[in-house]
Amino acid sequence: MPIAHEFDYVKPGTIEEAIGILAEHGDGAQILAGGTDVVAQLRDDAITPEIVVDIKGIDGLGDIRLAGDRLFIGPLVTFTDVIESELIRESFPLFHEMAVKVASKGIRNRATVVGNICSAVPSCDAGPVLLVYDAQVLLLGPEGERTVPIDEWFVGPKKTDLRQCELVVGLEISSSARAFGGSYVKLGRYRGEDLAQASVAVLVSPDYEYRVAFGAVGPTPVRARELEAEIRNEEPSDEMLETARKAIPRETSPITDIRATAEYRAHMLEVMLERGIRAAVARLNGGGPEYGTRHI
């Protein structure tokens, strides 16, 4: 189906120019980066902007770099860029593991990590992983810079804390997470290009501080802080894993939809969480499956 809605198109060369255009057009402007969601929404008339602002011509927005003690990920960084980054593969391997499980190769070549969290669908792959990495969302607008912790970013299905006329200019992750073991467990109906029926991200520190986040089992990706507190400083054991499983219903609210029933999601979360914890701890201790391996 062709795009029937008419709109202006502009490709600014600087961030300042892009912010100026956003300020001029307000909610009539639509940012275009990877375009895997935006183009489909334009085609379906789900969005009808006055102007599309293509930011792909702005230098520096595709960077992946260490800046002091923080990993910086620009808004034009694609999932393929993440997969191919030696820095991420060696120092932030959980991020790599998530990226290889996103959709298809064609989508990964175009879709951006920032676009994934801006779409804010409950099943977005980047959400749970950024939550356990305690990422920060960097924003710039007419009123200046703003930083939003990732656990305050998602405010509802397809809704974020992004304000009118603001542009996400990057993500930051503390380099302290390089000492952690991690795992990303994604459940789908089949191998290939499918959204998650459920997902679990786990990070564990050398002193067994756990970070756990879930996707596709609530209105937003969610950090399971109550669960984390109940298993803190414990190595995996049958008793510890049972405690973790019992905490899942307090942290999630799965629904029945076209991809799975609520009951199936709830049951599989228990399996996924146990496998995720065991894999993360094994990797912390120098063993376990290679990052990128399917856990389910």
N, C-alpha and C positions, 0 to 999 in steps of 0.2 A: 504494500500500500504506500503510495507517495505521500510526502508531507504537503498537506493542503493549506496549512496556516501560513500567512505571509509574515515575515519579520526581517528586520535589518540584521546585518552581520558585520562584526568588526573584530579585528585581530590586533590588539594593542601590543606595543613593543616593550612597555615597562609596567611594573606593578602600579606605579603612580597613575599612569594613564588608565589602567583598568579600574582602579578605585574611583577615578573621576567619572568614568562612564557609568559605573554602578550608582554613584551618588546622583548623577543626572537623571537616570531612568528609574531608580528605586526598584519596586517589585516587578517592574516591567522588563528587567534585565535577567538573563539566564547565563551563568557561566558554563563554558564548554571546555572540558579537558580531554579525557579519554573518549567520552561520548557514548559508551555502551548502554547507559541508562537514558541519557538525555535525548539521544536520537530516537530511541523507541518511544519515549514520551511525546516528542514532537510529532512523530508519525501518527500516534494514537490520539492526538489532541488532548492528552492528559495535562500538558502545559502549553500555554499560548503566549509566549513572551513577545514584547515589542522588539527586542534586540537580543541577539546571541553574542556573547563576549568570549571569543576563543583565546585562551591564555597560552596556547602552545608556542607562541612566538617569544615568550618572555624568558630571557636567559636566567639560569640558576634555579629554576623551579623543578628541574629534573634531577637535582643533586641528591646523592646519598653520601653522607660524610660524618666523621666524628668532629664535633665542635666542642673542645674542652672535654668535659665528662659526659657529653650528651651525643646520642646518635640523632642526626637530622635527616628527615625524609621529606623531600619536596613534594608539592601537590601534583606534579606531572610524573612522579615515579610510578611505573606500572608494576603489576605483579611479576612480569617477566624480568624487569629490572631488579626486583628483589631476589628472584631465583638466581640470577646471574651475578649478583654482588658477592664478591669474595669476603668483604667485610661482614655482611650479614650472615653468610653461611658459616663463617668461623666464630663470630662473636655473638650473634643473635639467632642461633639456628632454629628456634621455635618459629620465628618470623618466616624463615625459609620453608619450614614444614607446612605452615599454613598456606603460603603462596602456591606451592605445587599442587594443592588440592582445590584451587579455585577454578571452577568452570572448565573451559577448554583452552587449548593453546592459543587459538585465535582471540578469545576474550582476554586472556592474560596478557597478550601483546598490546592490547589497547586500554583495558580497564586500569584505573589508577587506585592506589590504596586510599588516598584522600577522598576520591569520588565514592568509594565503597562505603566509607563511614558517613559521607554527606547524604547518600541515599537513605541510610538509617533503616533499612529493612531489618526486621528482627533476626533474619538468617544470615546477615552479612558476615563473611568469613573473618574480616580484619577486626571486627568489634571485640570478640572475646580475647584475642591475642593482645591487642592494644590495652585492654583492661588489665590483664595480668602483668603487662610490662609497665603499668602506671604511666602511660603516655600522656603528653601534653599537646593540645591542639593550639597552634599559633595562628592568630587572626590579625588582619589589618583592615581598617576601615577609615572613613573620613574623620573619625574622632581619635584615631591613633591605633596603637597595638593593644592586643588583649590576648591572654592565655587562659584556656579552659582545660581543667583536668578531664581526662577522657571519661571518668565515671560521672561527670556532670554534663557531658556532651549530648548523650542520647536522652531525649525527654519524652518520647513516645514513638509509635510506629511511623516511620518516615519523617520524624520530626527531630530537629537538633537545636542546640543553643546558638546556632549561627544567626546573627542579626542582619537586618536589611542593610545592603550596601557593603557588607563585609566579605572579605576573601580569605579563605584558608591558605596561608602561605607556608605551612609545613607542620610536621609532627616531630616531637622530640621524645627520646627514650633515654633513661639514665644508663650509663655504661656499666653501672654496678651489677646489672642483670646478666653480664657476661659470665659470672661465676655460677649461675643457676642451671639446673636441669629442667627440661620442659617437654611438653607433648601437646599436640593438637589432634583431637579425635573428632572426625566428621562422619556423620551418618547420612547416607544418601540412598535413594531408591535403586541406583545403578551406578556403575563407574562411568565417569564422563561428565558432561555439562549438566549438572543438577544442583539446585539449591539444597542447603542442609535441612534434613528433617530434624536434626539436633546436632549441637556441637559442644565440645568441652575443651577448654584450654587450661593447662596446669603449668605452673612454675614452682620450683622448690629450691630453697637456698641451702647452703652447706650446713646450716644449723636447723634444718627442717622447718623453716617457715614456708607455709604453702600459700600460693595464690591460685584461686580457681575462678573461672568465669564460664558462663553458659551462653549459648546462642540458640535461637529458633524455638525457645521454650518459654517465652514471655513477650510482652510488648516491645521490649528492647533487649539487647545483649546485657547481661547482668553479672556483676562481681558477687561471688558467694562469700561474703565476709563472715557471716555466722558460721558457716561450714568450716571456713579456714580456722577460726578461733577454736573450734572443737577438736581439730586434729593437729594443732600447733605443737611443734617440737617432738612429734612422734614419728618413728619409722613405720613403714607399712606393715601391718599385721592384720589378721582376720578381725580382731576387735576394732582396730582403728578404721579399717575399711567399712565395717558395719556401721560405725558411728557416722562416717562420711555419707554413706548411702541413706541413712535415716534423716539426715539434714537436707537432702535434695528437695523434698516437697515444700519446705519452708522458704526455699530460695527461688523456686521456679513455678510457673503457671502454664503448663503446656495446653494447647488447644487441639481440637480435631479440625483438620483441613484436608485439602486435596492430596497432600503429601504423606500424611500419617494421622493416626488417631492420638488423642491425648494419652490414652492408656499405653500405647506402644512407645511413645516418646518417654513417658515416665519410667517404664521398665528398662528401656535401652540406656537411659541416662545412668542407671546404676552400673550397668556393664561398662559403659564408656568411661565413667569416672574411675572405676577400679583399674581399668587398663591404662588410663591416662596417668594416674598416680604412680603405678608400678613402673611404667616406661620412664617417667620423669625422674624418679629416684634412681633407677638403674643408670640412666644417662648421667646424672649428677655424680655417680660413683664410677664413671668411666666405662660402663657397659651398656646394655640395652640395645634395642634396634637402632639402625641408622636413621638419622633424621630424614623425614620425607616418607618413611615407611607407613603404610596403612595399618591402623590399629584395629580396624573392625571391617 
